[in-house]
Amino acid sequence: MLVLRFDADDLASVRFACSPLQETVMSLWIWQNPAKYAIHQPLVRTSGQHLSRLEWQLLQALVGTGGFLPDFLTPHPAQPRPDIRDELAAVRATDTGTVARDLANAANGRALHPRLASVADDPRGLLEEITDALEAYWRLVLEPHWPRLCAILEADVLYRARRLTDAGVQGLFNDIDRGLSWSNGALNVDEPGVDTDEDVRGRGLTFTPSLFCNRAVTLIDYSQPPRLWYPARGRGTAWGTASVPAGSALADLVGRSRAQILECVAEPMHTTELARRLGLSQGAVSQHLGVLHRAGLVDRARHGHTMLYSRSPLGDRLMR
């Protein structure tokens, strides 16, 4: 059990971030254990053609047989929606001593993969290779899908913010992962093989949802606020077109398309994602949302540059 102790100021300064570099790095896991990450097999099938154009052996060496990631690959997000170019620049600027230390820690007592052995003689050169390889992987594999993936992450963030307001800190943690619990100012994280009590008071806390992790993971860097990665809601819909049935009575009342939209926005969602799921144009979805909003059936809230829509309490009652 990992115990992280916070104070009231930390909880008042909780922040959320959606990191494209984090998702790039974490997605490397799905190639190591396809069965464990079965929901992402559509990405594996459609992206396999690109592997020969990548430094694939180097990228897989970064994950290692134990599945640990070197911390320097996922710098702390400087803002809620960091630009991956800035994140890659931060990786490229990593101190070489940190690179060597983090690679050794990720190896977890095993010998370094031969592809990483040059860290002893030319750490700066290896760091350049790693950063270039990650950038190429991002461009070919994840960037084409990023608008959709980012929409799922942002919808999760809005849901968690509402959960924090409605249910408090304990309700938020309990809802994120069964391995998390909150008691007496401490976050308890069920991590196998870990028995540590950390006082992290006064440093804040950053939540970063991910489509590519199956359980909550903590990252403690004493130069940065503690970070909690956790599985994003809706990640199972990332690669397919959702089939959203509408009840006939509801469809008769508001129309089939609007009934389907009300089904979808049980979780916050933006226009682009709704259009993708329902096979409608964005213009048509916007018109339907306008009607539903004026009728008081959906709420809307801006997150960054994106407007997210969710069912209102009145909409929830209508769906029962």
N, C-alpha and C positions, 0 to 999 in steps of 0.2 A: 504494500500500500504506500502510495506517495501522498504525503500531506503537505498542502501549501497553505500557509497562514497569511491572511490579508487583514487590512483594517478598513474602516468605513470610507476613507478617502479613496482607496483602491476601487471599491465598488461603485463609488460615484463617478469614477473616471473610466469605467469599462468602455472599450471601443471595439468595433468590428471592422474587418478589412477583407477584401476579396483580392487575392494575389494571383496573377497569371503565372508568375514564375513558380510559386508554390505548387500550382496545379501541374505545371510542366514537369517538375521534378517528381512529384508524387505519382504522376501517371506512369512513370517507369516501373512501378511495382506491378502493374497489370500484365506486363510481358514476362515477369518472373514466375507468376503463379496464376495462369489464366482461370483455373477453376475457382480460385478464391475471389476473383474479380469478374465473375461471369457476366454481370450486367454491362460490362464494357467490351464484350466480345465483338459487337458491331464495329467499334473503333479499331480493334485489333485486325479484323478482317479487311477493313477498307484502307488501313494505313500500312499493312505489311509490305505493299509494293514500294514504299519509300525507304525501307530499312537499308537497302544497298547503297543509298545515297548519303547515309549518315555514318558517323563514327560510332557504330553500334556497339562494338566491343567495349569502348570507353564508357559509353552511357550505361551499359549493363554492369560494368565494374563499379560504378558509383553506388549502385544499389546493394551489391554484395549478396552473398548467400544468406546472411542473417536478416536482410531487409532493412538494415539501418541506413539512414541518410546522413552524410556529412553536414553539419549545421551551417557551414558557410554558404551552402547552395540555396538556402532559404532565408535571406536577410529579413530583418524585421520590417514590415510594411511601414513606409513613412507617411502614408495617407490611406484613407479608406479604399481608394481604387488606384493603386499604383500602376504606372506605365511600365511594361516589361522592359523597355529600353533602359529605364532608370534602375530597375532591379538587376539587370544583367551588368550594368556599369558598376553597381555596388559589389557584385560577385567578382568582377574583374579587378577591382581595387582591393580585394582582401589581402591582408598581410600574409606573407608566405609561411610564417610560423604557424598562423592559425590554420592554413590549408593543411599543413603536415599533421598538426594535432588532430584536426577534425577527421581526416582520413583514417588516422590510426584509431581514433575512438569508434568510428563507424565499423571498422574491421572487427572490433569487439574481441581482441585477443588472437584473431587469425592473422596469417600473413597477408600483406597487401596483394591485391590482384596484380599480376605482372604488368598490366596496362597502366597501373598507377605508380609503379616502382620508381619512375623518373622524378617523383617528388623529392627524393633524397638529393639528386644532383641538379635538377633544373625545375624547382617548384614554380617559378614564374612562367616558364614555358608550358608546364602541365596545366597551370591555371588558365592560360590563354586557350589551350586546346579544349579544356572542359567547357569554358564559357562559349566558345564558338560552336561546340557540339550541341549544347543546350539550345542555343539560338536557332540552329538549323532544325533541330527536332521540333521546337515550337512552331517555326514557320511552316513546316511540312505536315505535322501531325495535329497540333491543337489549334493553331490560329484560325484555320478555316471554320472551326466549330465554335470559336470563342464567343460570339454574340449570344448563342443559345446557352452555352455553359455559364457565361457570366449572368445571364438572366436568372438561371436557377439559383446561383449563389446569392444574388441580390434579393431574390424573393425570400430565401432563407433568412438573410440578415433582418429584413423587415419583420418577418414572423418572430424571430428571437427578441427583437426590440419590443415588440408588443407583448411577448410572453414575460419579459422582465418587468414591464409596467403592470401587467395584470396579476402575475403570480409571484413576483419578487425573485430574489436571487436563488432561493432554494428551488422554486418551481422551474426556473430557467435551467439550472444544472440537471435537475432530475429529468427534464424533458430532452436534454441534449443526448445523454448516453446513460445506459444502465450502470456503467462502471463509474459514474460520478455521483457524489453526494456532498451535501453542504451541511455543516454543523458547527456551531460555536465559532464562527469567523474563519473556518478552515474548509478548503476544498479537498475532499478525499478522492483520489484517483486510483482505481484498481488497476495497477500495472504489475503483471506477473514478474516475480523475482526482485521486486523493488520494495525496500523498507526504509523510507527516508522521510524526515520531517524538515521542511524548508520554511524559514521565515522570509517571506517576500514582501513584507509590509512596506508601503510607501512607494511601490514601483508600478502600480496599475495592473491592468490585465487586458490582453488583446485576444479576441476570438477570431479565428479564421476558418470559415466553413470550407469543406473540400468535397469534391466528387469522387476522390480516389483514396480515401481512407475508410476503413471499415469500423473503426472504433476511435474514441477520443485519444489524442496523443498530446503530451505536454512538451514544451521546449523552454528550458530555463537557461537564459544567457544573462549573466549578472550585469552586463552593460545595457540591457534592454528590459522592458516589461516582460513578465512571463507571458507565454503564448499558448493558447489551447486550440489545436486543430480538432475538428470533429466532422462526422459525416453530415453532409448537407441534406436537408429534406428535398424530396423530389428528384434525387440523383438517378433513380431508376427510370426516369422518363427522358434521360439525356439523349438517347440515340434512336428513339422511335417516335412515330406519330401516335399520340394518345387517341384511343377511341373512347369518347365520352358520351355514354348514353344519357338521354334525357327522358325523364318520366313523362308518360303521355299526357297526364293531367296538367303538369307544369308547362309542357310544350304547347298545349291548347291555350293556356292562359297567356303566356308571354311570347310564344313563338319558339320553334325548335332551336334556332341559333342562339337566342338569348338564354334559353334554358341550359344549353350546353356551356355557355360562358359562365353562368351561375354555378354549374357543377365544377368548372375548372378553378374558379377564383376562391375556392375554399382555402387555398394558399395564395399569397400575393403573387401577382404575375403581370408582365407588361404586354403591350399590344402585339409586339412581334412574336412572342412565344405563344400567345393565344391564337394568332393567325396560323402559326405552324401546326399547332395541335389540331385545330379544327378544319384546316384546309380552306380557310377564308382569306380574303384580301385584308390587309391592314386597315384600309379605309372602311370596309364593312364592319370590322371588329370595333373600330373607333366609334362608328355611328351607334352600334348596339350598346357599347359601354356608356356613351353619352345618355342614352335613354334610361339605362339601368341606374346610372348615377342620379339623374334627375328624379327618378322614382324612389330614391333612397335605398335601393337594393345593393349597391356596391359603394365602397369608399375608395378614395384614391389618396396616395401619399407620394411625395417626391423623394427619391433616394438618389443623390448625386444628380446626374442629368436625366435620370429615368423616372417616368411616372409609373407607379405600380398600383394595381387594382386588386381589391379583395372584397369578399362578401361583407356586407354590413350586418349588424345584429338583426335588422329586419329581413335581410336576405337569408340569413341563417334560419329564421323562423319559417320563412316561405318554403325552404327546402325540406323541412321535417315532414 
